[in-house]
Amino acid sequence: MISDDEIDRLLAAAKEAAARAYCPYSKFRVGAAVLTESGAIVAGCNVENASYGLTICAERNAVFRLVGSGERPEIRAVLIYTPTTTPTAPCGACRQVLNEFGPSCEVVCRCDGPDEIRTTLDKLLPSAFGPRNLS
Ligand code: THU
């Protein structure tokens, strides 16, 4: 289980990332921050495109930045922040990408209201297809 202090640090990083979201089309800001087994935190925001289908979600941006940073990409937890009244769970594509590096990571979804979603990736993506299927 991640600690309250880790959640505070993930939330701060995800909020900073959400403030940098590029979302002129949906106006839906998302920030995501991942925590690795070594304690590193890497965040990402959603980046939209005039060719809508090329948009990348905040969660995938955070995972790709993590891998590119050279940290060992072993994800313990991901926190998703949206400046909304209800929390937002990761989309299906992001669940699949998170599964690659954190198949049983904790997932915390926060917003500006009192509600939160607190679960694990294996509950959000049961019977996942992953690296083991190819070995
Ligand atoms: N979005 C995310 O960043 N993460 C999700 O898990 C769901 C959707 C973004 C993509 C797009 O920029 C906007 O939210 C509306 O779909």
Backbone and ligand atoms as CSV (ligand in chain L), in Angstrom:
chain,resi,resn,atom,element,x,y,z
A,1,MET,N,N,0.857,-1.209,0.000
A,1,MET,CA,C,0.000,0.000,0.000
A,1,MET,C,C,0.887,1.252,0.000
A,2,ILE,N,N,0.522,2.219,-0.814
A,2,ILE,CA,C,1.301,3.452,-0.805
A,2,ILE,C,C,0.873,4.305,0.391
A,3,SER,N,N,1.819,5.124,0.853
A,3,SER,CA,C,1.575,5.924,2.059
A,3,SER,C,C,0.844,7.225,1.708
A,4,ASP,N,N,0.331,7.891,2.744
A,4,ASP,CA,C,-0.320,9.193,2.540
A,4,ASP,C,C,0.671,10.198,1.962
A,5,ASP,N,N,1.920,10.109,2.419
A,5,ASP,CA,C,2.942,11.031,1.910
A,5,ASP,C,C,3.182,10.792,0.412
A,6,GLU,N,N,3.222,9.526,0.014
A,6,GLU,CA,C,3.406,9.218,-1.414
A,6,GLU,C,C,2.210,9.725,-2.224
A,7,ILE,N,N,1.020,9.576,-1.668
A,7,ILE,CA,C,-0.159,10.080,-2.387
A,7,ILE,C,C,-0.088,11.598,-2.518
A,8,ASP,N,N,0.339,12.279,-1.463
A,8,ASP,CA,C,0.452,13.747,-1.528
A,8,ASP,C,C,1.425,14.159,-2.630
A,9,ARG,N,N,2.562,13.429,-2.721
A,9,ARG,CA,C,3.567,13.797,-3.723
A,9,ARG,C,C,3.084,13.468,-5.135
A,10,LEU,N,N,2.380,12.350,-5.272
A,10,LEU,CA,C,1.808,12.005,-6.584
A,10,LEU,C,C,0.756,13.032,-7.000
A,11,LEU,N,N,-0.068,13.432,-6.041
A,11,LEU,CA,C,-1.135,14.398,-6.353
A,11,LEU,C,C,-0.541,15.738,-6.787
A,12,ALA,N,N,0.491,16.194,-6.080
A,12,ALA,CA,C,1.123,17.472,-6.442
A,12,ALA,C,C,1.691,17.394,-7.858
A,13,ALA,N,N,2.352,16.271,-8.181
A,13,ALA,CA,C,2.946,16.115,-9.518
A,13,ALA,C,C,1.856,16.028,-10.587
A,14,ALA,N,N,0.773,15.318,-10.293
A,14,ALA,CA,C,-0.308,15.170,-11.276
A,14,ALA,C,C,-1.037,16.503,-11.486
A,15,LYS,N,N,-1.184,17.291,-10.426
A,15,LYS,CA,C,-1.836,18.608,-10.572
A,15,LYS,C,C,-0.988,19.542,-11.430
A,16,GLU,N,N,0.328,19.521,-11.186
A,16,GLU,CA,C,1.236,20.348,-11.997
A,16,GLU,C,C,1.129,19.946,-13.462
A,17,ALA,N,N,1.088,18.639,-13.708
A,17,ALA,CA,C,0.999,18.142,-15.084
A,17,ALA,C,C,-0.329,18.564,-15.705
A,18,ALA,N,N,-1.420,18.448,-14.964
A,18,ALA,CA,C,-2.740,18.814,-15.508
A,18,ALA,C,C,-2.759,20.285,-15.925
A,19,ALA,N,N,-2.036,21.111,-15.194
A,19,ALA,CA,C,-1.984,22.542,-15.533
A,19,ALA,C,C,-1.289,22.761,-16.877
A,20,ARG,N,N,-0.473,21.787,-17.290
A,20,ARG,CA,C,0.257,21.905,-18.566
A,20,ARG,C,C,-0.448,21.169,-19.706
A,21,ALA,N,N,-1.618,20.595,-19.438
A,21,ALA,CA,C,-2.330,19.837,-20.483
A,21,ALA,C,C,-2.557,20.707,-21.719
A,22,TYR,N,N,-2.447,20.070,-22.877
A,22,TYR,CA,C,-2.770,20.752,-24.142
A,22,TYR,C,C,-4.070,20.120,-24.630
A,23,CYS,N,N,-5.178,20.796,-24.349
A,23,CYS,CA,C,-6.488,20.189,-24.628
A,23,CYS,C,C,-7.467,21.224,-25.173
A,24,PRO,N,N,-7.081,21.902,-26.282
A,24,PRO,CA,C,-7.956,22.955,-26.814
A,24,PRO,C,C,-9.274,22.425,-27.362
A,25,TYR,N,N,-9.351,21.125,-27.672
A,25,TYR,CA,C,-10.557,20.574,-28.314
A,25,TYR,C,C,-11.543,20.067,-27.270
A,26,SER,N,N,-11.079,19.238,-26.358
A,26,SER,CA,C,-11.998,18.705,-25.339
A,26,SER,C,C,-12.112,19.636,-24.129
A,27,LYS,N,N,-11.099,20.450,-23.908
A,27,LYS,CA,C,-11.006,21.288,-22.691
A,27,LYS,C,C,-11.032,20.419,-21.424
A,28,PHE,N,N,-10.650,19.169,-21.551
A,28,PHE,CA,C,-10.667,18.227,-20.429
A,28,PHE,C,C,-9.222,17.963,-20.005
A,29,ARG,N,N,-8.830,18.612,-18.924
A,29,ARG,CA,C,-7.439,18.493,-18.454
A,29,ARG,C,C,-7.243,17.223,-17.647
A,30,VAL,N,N,-6.148,16.537,-17.902
A,30,VAL,CA,C,-5.802,15.341,-17.127
A,30,VAL,C,C,-4.309,15.397,-16.791
A,31,GLY,N,N,-3.997,15.069,-15.547
A,31,GLY,CA,C,-2.598,14.899,-15.135
A,31,GLY,C,C,-2.462,13.521,-14.515
A,32,ALA,N,N,-1.371,12.841,-14.818
A,32,ALA,CA,C,-1.135,11.518,-14.237
A,32,ALA,C,C,0.299,11.478,-13.721
A,33,ALA,N,N,0.479,10.815,-12.593
A,33,ALA,CA,C,1.833,10.653,-12.052
A,33,ALA,C,C,2.023,9.204,-11.642
A,34,VAL,N,N,3.161,8.646,-12.037
A,34,VAL,CA,C,3.473,7.255,-11.688
A,34,VAL,C,C,4.599,7.239,-10.658
A,35,LEU,N,N,4.496,6.286,-9.742
A,35,LEU,CA,C,5.511,6.079,-8.696
A,35,LEU,C,C,6.193,4.752,-8.965
A,36,THR,N,N,7.532,4.754,-9.007
A,36,THR,CA,C,8.245,3.500,-9.294
A,36,THR,C,C,8.646,2.799,-8.002
A,37,GLU,N,N,9.093,1.566,-8.153
A,37,GLU,CA,C,9.562,0.781,-7.001
A,37,GLU,C,C,10.734,1.477,-6.319
A,38,SER,N,N,11.519,2.258,-7.087
A,38,SER,CA,C,12.674,2.951,-6.492
A,38,SER,C,C,12.303,4.298,-5.876
A,39,GLY,N,N,11.039,4.691,-5.981
A,39,GLY,CA,C,10.582,5.929,-5.334
A,39,GLY,C,C,10.525,7.128,-6.269
A,40,ALA,N,N,10.901,6.947,-7.541
A,40,ALA,CA,C,10.837,8.066,-8.484
A,40,ALA,C,C,9.386,8.352,-8.863
A,41,ILE,N,N,9.106,9.626,-9.112
A,41,ILE,CA,C,7.774,10.031,-9.576
A,41,ILE,C,C,7.940,10.753,-10.908
A,42,VAL,N,N,7.186,10.322,-11.906
A,42,VAL,CA,C,7.211,10.957,-13.233
A,42,VAL,C,C,5.766,11.241,-13.627
A,43,ALA,N,N,5.532,12.449,-14.140
A,43,ALA,CA,C,4.163,12.855,-14.459
A,43,ALA,C,C,4.010,13.156,-15.941
A,44,GLY,N,N,2.772,13.168,-16.397
A,44,GLY,CA,C,2.468,13.526,-17.783
A,44,GLY,C,C,1.069,14.119,-17.869
A,45,CYS,N,N,0.821,14.829,-18.949
A,45,CYS,CA,C,-0.495,15.438,-19.182
A,45,CYS,C,C,-1.033,14.934,-20.518
A,46,ASN,N,N,-2.311,15.161,-20.780
A,46,ASN,CA,C,-2.845,14.819,-22.098
A,46,ASN,C,C,-2.416,15.879,-23.109
A,47,VAL,N,N,-2.115,15.416,-24.315
A,47,VAL,CA,C,-1.686,16.299,-25.403
A,47,VAL,C,C,-2.557,15.974,-26.610
A,48,GLU,N,N,-3.437,16.917,-26.951
A,48,GLU,CA,C,-4.370,16.686,-28.060
A,48,GLU,C,C,-3.754,17.142,-29.379
A,49,ASN,N,N,-4.458,16.805,-30.456
A,49,ASN,CA,C,-3.963,17.137,-31.785
A,49,ASN,C,C,-5.147,17.497,-32.666
A,50,ALA,N,N,-4.918,18.401,-33.634
A,50,ALA,CA,C,-5.977,18.787,-34.566
A,50,ALA,C,C,-6.493,17.573,-35.327
A,51,SER,N,N,-5.634,16.575,-35.506
A,51,SER,CA,C,-6.065,15.279,-36.020
A,51,SER,C,C,-6.402,14.440,-34.781
A,52,TYR,N,N,-7.662,14.526,-34.354
A,52,TYR,CA,C,-8.066,14.120,-32.996
A,52,TYR,C,C,-7.519,12.774,-32.533
A,53,GLY,N,N,-7.492,11.811,-33.465
A,53,GLY,CA,C,-7.106,10.450,-33.085
A,53,GLY,C,C,-5.659,10.333,-32.640
A,54,LEU,N,N,-4.860,11.350,-32.872
A,54,LEU,CA,C,-3.448,11.296,-32.481
A,54,LEU,C,C,-3.224,11.770,-31.049
A,55,THR,N,N,-4.293,12.179,-30.392
A,55,THR,CA,C,-4.207,12.614,-28.992
A,55,THR,C,C,-3.593,11.524,-28.121
A,56,ILE,N,N,-2.750,11.961,-27.175
A,56,ILE,CA,C,-2.209,10.999,-26.204
A,56,ILE,C,C,-2.741,11.351,-24.812
A,57,CYS,N,N,-3.140,10.335,-24.093
A,57,CYS,CA,C,-3.670,10.529,-22.736
A,57,CYS,C,C,-2.532,10.818,-21.751
A,58,ALA,N,N,-2.913,11.420,-20.648
A,58,ALA,CA,C,-1.938,11.761,-19.603
A,58,ALA,C,C,-1.220,10.531,-19.057
A,59,GLU,N,N,-1.955,9.441,-18.863
A,59,GLU,CA,C,-1.352,8.248,-18.259
A,59,GLU,C,C,-0.279,7.665,-19.174
A,60,ARG,N,N,-0.589,7.572,-20.464
A,60,ARG,CA,C,0.414,7.019,-21.381
A,60,ARG,C,C,1.593,7.969,-21.513
A,61,ASN,N,N,1.334,9.265,-21.519
A,61,ASN,CA,C,2.430,10.232,-21.578
A,61,ASN,C,C,3.351,10.042,-20.371
A,62,ALA,N,N,2.760,9.834,-19.180
A,62,ALA,CA,C,3.576,9.637,-17.969
A,62,ALA,C,C,4.409,8.356,-18.084
A,63,VAL,N,N,3.803,7.279,-18.561
A,63,VAL,CA,C,4.544,6.008,-18.679
A,63,VAL,C,C,5.673,6.148,-19.692
A,64,PHE,N,N,5.398,6.778,-20.822
A,64,PHE,CA,C,6.437,6.904,-21.854
A,64,PHE,C,C,7.568,7.819,-21.367
A,65,ARG,N,N,7.199,8.865,-20.627
A,65,ARG,CA,C,8.251,9.737,-20.073
A,65,ARG,C,C,9.089,8.953,-19.058
A,66,LEU,N,N,8.440,8.110,-18.270
A,66,LEU,CA,C,9.160,7.288,-17.288
A,66,LEU,C,C,10.187,6.404,-17.988
A,67,VAL,N,N,9.766,5.708,-19.017
A,67,VAL,CA,C,10.687,4.815,-19.724
A,67,VAL,C,C,11.821,5.627,-20.338
A,68,GLY,N,N,11.482,6.755,-20.929
A,68,GLY,CA,C,12.500,7.597,-21.569
A,68,GLY,C,C,13.463,8.216,-20.574
A,69,SER,N,N,13.047,8.322,-19.316
A,69,SER,CA,C,13.909,8.960,-18.305
A,69,SER,C,C,15.041,8.039,-17.869
A,70,GLY,N,N,14.939,6.760,-18.200
A,70,GLY,CA,C,15.997,5.822,-17.828
A,70,GLY,C,C,15.765,5.149,-16.486
A,71,GLU,N,N,14.722,5.577,-15.754
A,71,GLU,CA,C,14.375,4.886,-14.497
A,71,GLU,C,C,13.934,3.466,-14.830
A,72,ARG,N,N,14.146,2.535,-13.894
A,72,ARG,CA,C,13.555,1.203,-14.100
A,72,ARG,C,C,12.045,1.360,-14.058
A,73,PRO,N,N,11.388,0.992,-15.143
A,73,PRO,CA,C,9.950,1.267,-15.207
A,73,PRO,C,C,9.097,0.227,-14.481
A,74,GLU,N,N,9.281,0.112,-13.166
A,74,GLU,CA,C,8.453,-0.794,-12.367
A,74,GLU,C,C,7.472,0.058,-11.587
A,75,ILE,N,N,6.243,0.073,-12.044
A,75,ILE,CA,C,5.264,1.026,-11.485
A,75,ILE,C,C,4.549,0.424,-10.278
A,76,ARG,N,N,4.640,1.149,-9.153
A,76,ARG,CA,C,3.948,0.737,-7.909
A,76,ARG,C,C,2.564,1.348,-7.836
A,77,ALA,N,N,2.466,2.589,-8.341
A,77,ALA,CA,C,1.184,3.291,-8.222
A,77,ALA,C,C,1.068,4.340,-9.311
A,78,VAL,N,N,-0.174,4.634,-9.679
A,78,VAL,CA,C,-0.451,5.744,-10.590
A,78,VAL,C,C,-1.581,6.560,-9.982
A,79,LEU,N,N,-1.429,7.864,-10.050
A,79,LEU,CA,C,-2.493,8.757,-9.581
A,79,LEU,C,C,-2.939,9.612,-10.756
A,80,ILE,N,N,-4.235,9.644,-10.975
A,80,ILE,CA,C,-4.819,10.436,-12.059
A,80,ILE,C,C,-5.614,11.571,-11.434
A,81,TYR,N,N,-5.295,12.797,-11.865
A,81,TYR,CA,C,-5.995,13.970,-11.341
A,81,TYR,C,C,-6.719,14.686,-12.465
A,82,THR,N,N,-7.984,15.002,-12.236
A,82,THR,CA,C,-8.737,15.856,-13.157
A,82,THR,C,C,-9.384,16.978,-12.336
A,83,PRO,N,N,-9.364,18.199,-12.850
A,83,PRO,CA,C,-9.978,19.319,-12.118
A,83,PRO,C,C,-11.492,19.328,-12.335
A,84,THR,N,N,-12.122,18.277,-11.898
A,84,THR,CA,C,-13.552,18.047,-12.111
A,84,THR,C,C,-14.206,17.724,-10.768
A,85,THR,N,N,-15.525,17.532,-10.787
A,85,THR,CA,C,-16.208,17.229,-9.521
A,85,THR,C,C,-16.242,15.740,-9.224
A,86,THR,N,N,-16.011,14.918,-10.247
A,86,THR,CA,C,-15.954,13.463,-10.025
A,86,THR,C,C,-14.628,12.931,-10.575
A,87,PRO,N,N,-14.113,11.852,-9.972
A,87,PRO,CA,C,-12.825,11.317,-10.423
A,87,PRO,C,C,-12.949,10.571,-11.746
A,88,THR,N,N,-11.837,10.474,-12.466
A,88,THR,CA,C,-11.777,9.840,-13.787
A,88,THR,C,C,-10.847,8.635,-13.733
A,89,ALA,N,N,-11.340,7.484,-14.112
A,89,ALA,CA,C,-10.502,6.279,-14.170
A,89,ALA,C,C,-9.802,6.223,-15.527
A,90,PRO,N,N,-8.649,5.543,-15.601
A,90,PRO,CA,C,-7.917,5.482,-16.874
A,90,PRO,C,C,-8.697,4.757,-17.971
A,91,CYS,N,N,-8.531,5.220,-19.203
A,91,CYS,CA,C,-9.210,4.592,-20.340
A,91,CYS,C,C,-8.601,3.207,-20.604
A,92,GLY,N,N,-9.239,2.444,-21.449
A,92,GLY,CA,C,-8.788,1.070,-21.722
A,92,GLY,C,C,-7.387,1.005,-22.277
A,93,ALA,N,N,-7.063,1.904,-23.205
A,93,ALA,CA,C,-5.714,1.880,-23.802
A,93,ALA,C,C,-4.664,2.154,-22.734
A,94,CYS,N,N,-4.942,3.075,-21.834
A,94,CYS,CA,C,-3.974,3.402,-20.773
A,94,CYS,C,C,-3.852,2.253,-19.780
A,95,ARG,N,N,-4.945,1.552,-19.501
A,95,ARG,CA,C,-4.857,0.377,-18.620
A,95,ARG,C,C,-3.882,-0.637,-19.222
A,96,GLN,N,N,-3.985,-0.859,-20.525
A,96,GLN,CA,C,-3.117,-1.827,-21.193
A,96,GLN,C,C,-1.653,-1.389,-21.109
A,97,VAL,N,N,-1.383,-0.112,-21.300
A,97,VAL,CA,C,0.004,0.380,-21.257
A,97,VAL,C,C,0.539,0.332,-19.826
A,98,LEU,N,N,-0.288,0.662,-18.849
A,98,LEU,CA,C,0.139,0.565,-17.447
A,98,LEU,C,C,0.453,-0.881,-17.084
A,99,ASN,N,N,-0.307,-1.818,-17.657
A,99,ASN,CA,C,-0.125,-3.242,-17.359
A,99,ASN,C,C,1.284,-3.726,-17.707
A,100,GLU,N,N,1.884,-3.110,-18.716
A,100,GLU,CA,C,3.220,-3.529,-19.159
A,100,GLU,C,C,4.258,-3.375,-18.037
A,101,PHE,N,N,4.112,-2.322,-17.224
A,101,PHE,CA,C,5.133,-1.988,-16.222
A,101,PHE,C,C,4.624,-2.039,-14.784
A,102,GLY,N,N,3.323,-2.221,-14.605
A,102,GLY,CA,C,2.777,-2.273,-13.243
A,102,GLY,C,C,1.500,-3.068,-13.204
A,103,PRO,N,N,1.584,-4.375,-13.500
A,103,PRO,CA,C,0.350,-5.162,-13.649
A,103,PRO,C,C,-0.533,-5.206,-12.408
A,104,SER,N,N,0.061,-4.991,-11.235
A,104,SER,CA,C,-0.806,-4.963,-10.047
A,104,SER,C,C,-0.637,-3.657,-9.277
A,105,CYS,N,N,-0.291,-2.596,-9.999
A,105,CYS,CA,C,-0.065,-1.315,-9.319
A,105,CYS,C,C,-1.362,-0.761,-8.726
A,106,GLU,N,N,-1.185,0.101,-7.719
A,106,GLU,CA,C,-2.345,0.791,-7.152
A,106,GLU,C,C,-2.763,1.915,-8.094
A,107,VAL,N,N,-4.054,2.150,-8.168
A,107,VAL,CA,C,-4.597,3.207,-9.021
A,107,VAL,C,C,-5.452,4.120,-8.138
A,108,VAL,N,N,-5.071,5.392,-8.109
A,108,VAL,CA,C,-5.809,6.369,-7.306
A,108,VAL,C,C,-6.283,7.472,-8.246
A,109,CYS,N,N,-7.573,7.758,-8.225
A,109,CYS,CA,C,-8.130,8.804,-9.093
A,109,CYS,C,C,-8.709,9.891,-8.204
A,110,ARG,N,N,-8.173,11.091,-8.358
A,110,ARG,CA,C,-8.575,12.227,-7.532
A,110,ARG,C,C,-9.133,13.340,-8.404
A,111,CYS,N,N,-9.903,14.209,-7.780
A,111,CYS,CA,C,-10.493,15.343,-8.495
A,111,CYS,C,C,-10.635,16.488,-7.507
A,112,ASP,N,N,-11.421,17.504,-7.854
A,112,ASP,CA,C,-11.604,18.629,-6.926
A,112,ASP,C,C,-12.778,18.413,-5.978
A,113,GLY,N,N,-13.501,17.338,-6.155
A,113,GLY,CA,C,-14.573,16.992,-5.226
A,113,GLY,C,C,-14.078,15.981,-4.203
A,114,PRO,N,N,-14.946,15.578,-3.281
A,114,PRO,CA,C,-14.539,14.669,-2.204
A,114,PRO,C,C,-14.378,13.207,-2.638
A,115,ASP,N,N,-14.933,12.831,-3.788
A,115,ASP,CA,C,-14.891,11.416,-4.192
A,115,ASP,C,C,-13.517,11.027,-4.725
A,116,GLU,N,N,-13.160,9.780,-4.510
A,116,GLU,CA,C,-11.953,9.249,-5.139
A,116,GLU,C,C,-12.230,7.810,-5.561
A,117,ILE,N,N,-11.448,7.353,-6.545
A,117,ILE,CA,C,-11.460,5.937,-6.913
A,117,ILE,C,C,-10.131,5.386,-6.428
A,118,ARG,N,N,-10.188,4.295,-5.704
A,118,ARG,CA,C,-8.969,3.660,-5.191
A,118,ARG,C,C,-9.080,2.180,-5.515
A,119,THR,N,N,-8.211,1.701,-6.385
A,119,THR,CA,C,-8.303,0.307,-6.809
A,119,THR,C,C,-6.922,-0.173,-7.250
A,120,THR,N,N,-6.871,-1.309,-7.943
A,120,THR,CA,C,-5.603,-1.804,-8.478
A,120,THR,C,C,-5.798,-2.112,-9.956
A,121,LEU,N,N,-4.685,-2.110,-10.678
A,121,LEU,CA,C,-4.796,-2.296,-12.126
A,121,LEU,C,C,-5.363,-3.672,-12.474
A,122,ASP,N,N,-5.002,-4.694,-11.684
A,122,ASP,CA,C,-5.517,-6.030,-12.042
A,122,ASP,C,C,-7.030,-6.127,-11.868
A,123,LYS,N,N,-7.597,-5.230,-11.054
A,123,LYS,CA,C,-9.069,-5.204,-10.962
A,123,LYS,C,C,-9.663,-4.464,-12.172
A,124,LEU,N,N,-8.933,-3.448,-12.649
A,124,LEU,CA,C,-9.440,-2.667,-13.794
A,124,LEU,C,C,-9.236,-3.398,-15.119
A,125,LEU,N,N,-8.241,-4.319,-15.143
A,125,LEU,CA,C,-7.915,-5.018,-16.393
A,125,LEU,C,C,-7.690,-6.504,-16.095
A,126,PRO,N,N,-8.761,-7.222,-15.759
A,126,PRO,CA,C,-8.601,-8.637,-15.427
A,126,PRO,C,C,-8.198,-9.461,-16.654
A,127,SER,N,N,-7.508,-10.559,-16.404
A,127,SER,CA,C,-7.061,-11.467,-17.480
A,127,SER,C,C,-6.324,-10.710,-18.582
A,128,ALA,N,N,-5.441,-9.809,-18.158
A,128,ALA,CA,C,-4.762,-8.940,-19.130
A,128,ALA,C,C,-3.833,-9.717,-20.046
A,129,PHE,N,N,-3.691,-9.220,-21.244
A,129,PHE,CA,C,-2.644,-9.677,-22.163
A,129,PHE,C,C,-1.391,-8.887,-21.817
A,130,GLY,N,N,-0.263,-9.579,-21.626
A,130,GLY,CA,C,0.947,-8.855,-21.252
A,130,GLY,C,C,2.194,-9.583,-21.679
A,131,PRO,N,N,3.362,-9.094,-21.193
A,131,PRO,CA,C,4.650,-9.644,-21.617
A,131,PRO,C,C,4.722,-11.164,-21.481
A,132,ARG,N,N,4.104,-11.702,-20.423
A,132,ARG,CA,C,4.209,-13.162,-20.190
A,132,ARG,C,C,3.586,-13.973,-21.327
A,133,ASN,N,N,2.603,-13.396,-21.989
A,133,ASN,CA,C,1.960,-14.125,-23.096
A,133,ASN,C,C,2.923,-14.339,-24.256
A,134,LEU,N,N,3.984,-13.557,-24.305
A,134,LEU,CA,C,4.904,-13.633,-25.439
A,134,LEU,C,C,6.183,-14.401,-25.110
A,135,SER,N,N,6.307,-14.824,-23.831
A,135,SER,CA,C,7.580,-15.464,-23.459
A,135,SER,C,C,7.482,-16.986,-23.555
L,1,THU,N1,N,-7.864,11.442,-21.430
L,1,THU,C1,C,-6.778,11.146,-20.665
L,1,THU,O1,O,-5.794,11.905,-20.641
L,1,THU,N2,N,-6.789,10.007,-19.929
L,1,THU,C2,C,-7.825,9.109,-19.898
L,1,THU,O2,O,-7.700,8.052,-19.292
L,1,THU,C3,C,-9.079,9.432,-20.576
L,1,THU,C4,C,-9.041,10.590,-21.509
L,1,THU,C5,C,-7.851,12.663,-22.239
L,1,THU,C6,C,-7.752,12.424,-23.725
L,1,THU,C7,C,-8.397,13.686,-24.267
L,1,THU,O3,O,-7.403,14.695,-24.371
L,1,THU,C8,C,-9.391,14.101,-23.216
L,1,THU,O4,O,-9.037,13.385,-22.030
L,1,THU,C9,C,-10.826,13.794,-23.560
L,1,THU,O5,O,-10.986,12.470,-23.942
